[in-house]
Every structure is written in structure tokens, then in C-alpha cells.
Amino acid sequence: MFIQPLAPVGHSLLLSFIVAACPILVTLFLMGVLRRPAWQSSLGGLAVGLVIAIGLWGLPPALAVASITNGMVFSLLPVMWIALCALLLFNVAVHNGRFDAFRGWIIRHVPNDRRIILIVLGFCFSAALEGVAGFGTPVAITSALLIMLGFPALDALTYVLIFNSAPVAFGGLGIPVTVLGSITGLPPDVLGATIGRQLTPFACLIPFYVMALYGGWRSIRQTWPILLVAGGSFALTLLVISGAGLYSLSNVLSSSVSLVASIVFLRFWQPAPDPAYAIDLSRINAEKPANAAPVPLWQGWIPWVTVIAVVIAWDALHVARIGALPIHWPGLDNAVFISLYKSVYAAVWKFEPLGTGTAILVSAILSALLTRTTLRQFGAAIVTTVRQAWLAVVTVALTIGLAFLMNYSGMTYTLGYAVSSTGMFFPLVSVFLGWVAVFLTGSDTSGNALFGNLQVAAAHQLSLDPVLFASANSSGGVMGKMISPQNITTGVSVTSLKGQEGVVLARTFKHSLFLTFCMGVLVVIQQFVLR
């Protein structure tokens, strides 16, 4: 059995921390500084990680290969299966004209102002998609819609990635909170309520933050009522629902309330017309195919209402449990001892043929049937999805392969142990543990599974609130979502920026750091002022 070392480099925790961070730093440097494509950056990080894991952490090569392959298979099912099916739903809507109808509905019912459309789609609509899909697909779908409405691709991606931070902790019907509870042994409803309180101010302020980036203070003065309605209704619903113990519905209900409240509010209030932010409707009309069959605009909602309804029903009926099979990974399961937790490291891949991805696939098929999509259109949507997503699949496999390698070698636990040893500074920096985990895995769920126990152990050691810091792991993690190679790669897959993930990372990185630091300050206030 391989016993993970915590400080193998010169028996120094500081030096070991620096070396363990190298794969992450290499990935960030290649993407953000050298602007290399995400797959090349992830491959570079994996290569560096493999050398360090075997050469310095002493991980046997057979275990290294097993951990990487385990991560890569996990990246395919469930991670990219969910993303691929969501992209298929999107492409079916594109090929049968319902995506264009949805765009037409937005143009007709929302003021002709890109700032307002950015809030309604980039914040409210994207959050609703995050509640059922996640893994970068809300970013891809919403960005594509914004680009069709005249936004530059880089702006659309950047702003939606920042918006996407607010709903992530309760995405996928609250799975991150459920996993956090099971890992730490803490009540998930209490964790959900604490996470809700941590994210409430951010959910309310994120629309103002993005509007300041997009249009400056002048735009905030002109649009603050809708910013307050969109962010305030989301935040208030999140606070109430998560506080009532219904964390699994927190994101779906919050985003739905925010979307409906914003659209209804815009029936009674609109900003003064500003030509600088008006959509060029003549260009959009000119882009429509001349021979396209007319589609009622209301039908543009069919794909999105269908997927939300199906996924909620799927979860309520526990369909995913049917045929689920735990597979103990050969050569890796119980072959590693986690020194930090004093426990054996299991390696169990949960095979779920009827998981969330399959629910979304069923939604795509139902949407196609409801809209009388032809087999030719459906086939074209499949081809488009494969063409768009194959590089994202490769990138995510490399990224999660690196994450699993770092986990099983002990490099990740060295990072966590070093951060948890910061003493009085731990309340401020604890959120960065979740940030690192989500950067690596692209998933708040995986981040909670990785560092949830560490946060609780450190909190007990320092006589701090374990619930607060387990929750901080999840809340800090959501801020790492906007720089995750997985999230960015899936997001760019439907835009003209494919291969330019480093450009997107460079735009979002500083905002990710700033918002994570702000979350850390909030955790400090919760621990020492509000407790």
C-alpha cells in the first residue's frame, strides 16, 4: 500500500507546497500567459504532475497510470456525458429553429438594450440552466445566445462566466451540498443554509459588479432598478429556500423567480433608450435564412422548460439509481493510504447509465418530438455537437486526470495541509482550498469531496465553527469555476474562440481572485463578528 507523504521535498512543508502547486501553476501559465489552447495547457500540467508525483512523492507508476485513467473515465461519465447531452439539446434547438425563436421572443419582450439582455440571459437564464446541467454548458448556451444578439464573443463568455459563480453551489439540484454533507458527516440542510447565507450578498451584488465591468457607473445609474430586481429576487429566494432546508431546490427556484420577476418588472419599467447599447435589429433580421419556416416565438421556450421539468422529475423519482453500479477501480481501490485523514483511499467509479446526462438526453428527444424535429435535423445536431465538443472532451479528460493524479499521490493533500496550517490566517484563506479544487476538477461537488473533511478538521483544531468552514469550501469553490479549464473549454466550444481559452482565462482570473478574497473576508466576519 502506498502511504502518501505530506512533506516529501526536503521534509519541508513550505517547499513541498510550492512543488505540489507546480502542475497548477504550469497550467495557468500556459493558458493565461502564453495563451496556449486549454488542451495543451492541461497536457503540460499533467506531464509536470506525473514527473513530480512519481519522482518526488514516490507514487508507483502503476498507481499513477491507474489514477489518471480513473479520472479520465470519470470525466467521460458523468461529467462530459452531461455536457454533451446539454449541447445536443442546444443544437437540436438551433437546427429546428427554436433557438432562433427564443432569441426572437427575447427581442420582442425585453427592451432593446444589451445591458438589460445581459442581465436577463447572462444572469437569470444561465442560472436556471446551471440548476439542471452545469459543467460549462450554461456558459456555452447563454454565450451563444448573447453572441447572436450582437455581443462580442469574448465579452459574452467573460460576463457569463462571472455570472455563473452565484448558482454553482446549488447546481445539479443541490448535489454539491449533498456530497459535502456525506463527506463531513454534517447535516446537509444546515450546510445548505450556511452556504445560502454566504452566497446571498454575492448573488445580489453580482449583477451590479458585471454591469460596472460592461457599462461603467453610468450604466449602473441607468439600470439599477432591474439589477436590484434580478439580483435581489435571486438572493432573497436563495436565502429563504436554503434556510428552510430545501437546498436541492434553491438554485432552480431562485433562478426561476429571478427570471420571471425580471421579465415582469420590465413590463412596467424600462431604462431610457441609449443608442450606444441598442441591438442592430436589421443585422439580425438579415442573418435569418430566407427559406426558414416561421416558428411561433413562444416555442423557443420548449427546450428549456422541458429540460428543467424532466431533470426535476428524474431526481424526484430517483431514476438515476436504476442500474447504478459501483465499480472498484482495478489496482487503485484501497491501494493508497491518506496520511492526512488516517484512512484508506477508495477508488470507486459510480456507473450510472440513467444519470443526469441521460435525463438531459431524454429532454432533447422530447423537445425534438414536441417541436416535430425531423430525423435529418436531429442527426445534424448530433454531428454539430461532436464537432464542437470533441476537443472539450480531450481537455476535460486531461484536467481531471491531473486532478486524480494529484489526489492519489498526495500532492493535493499537501496543498490543503499547508493552507490549514496557516493558523490565525486560516479563516481568510480557507476559501482558496475550494477555489483550487474547483479549478482542478471544474466541479464544486468534487471540490467538496476533496477538501470538505480537511476544512472540518482544521476548524476543530483551531476551535472554529466546522459548519462554517465546510460551507466556505463550497462557497469559495464557486469563484474558481470561472477559471476552470473544463468550464472555459466547454464554454468556448460553440464560439469563435475555440483554441483561445487562455484569452478568456486572462480576462476572468483577476475577478476570480478578487471575489474569492471577498468571500474570505465574509467568512472572517461570520466567524468573529456575527457568530
Summary of the structure (lengths in Angstrom):
residues: 531
radius of gyration: 22.4
end to end distance: 43.2
largest distance: 71.0
contacts: 2076
relative contact order: 0.17
helix: 76%
strand: 3%
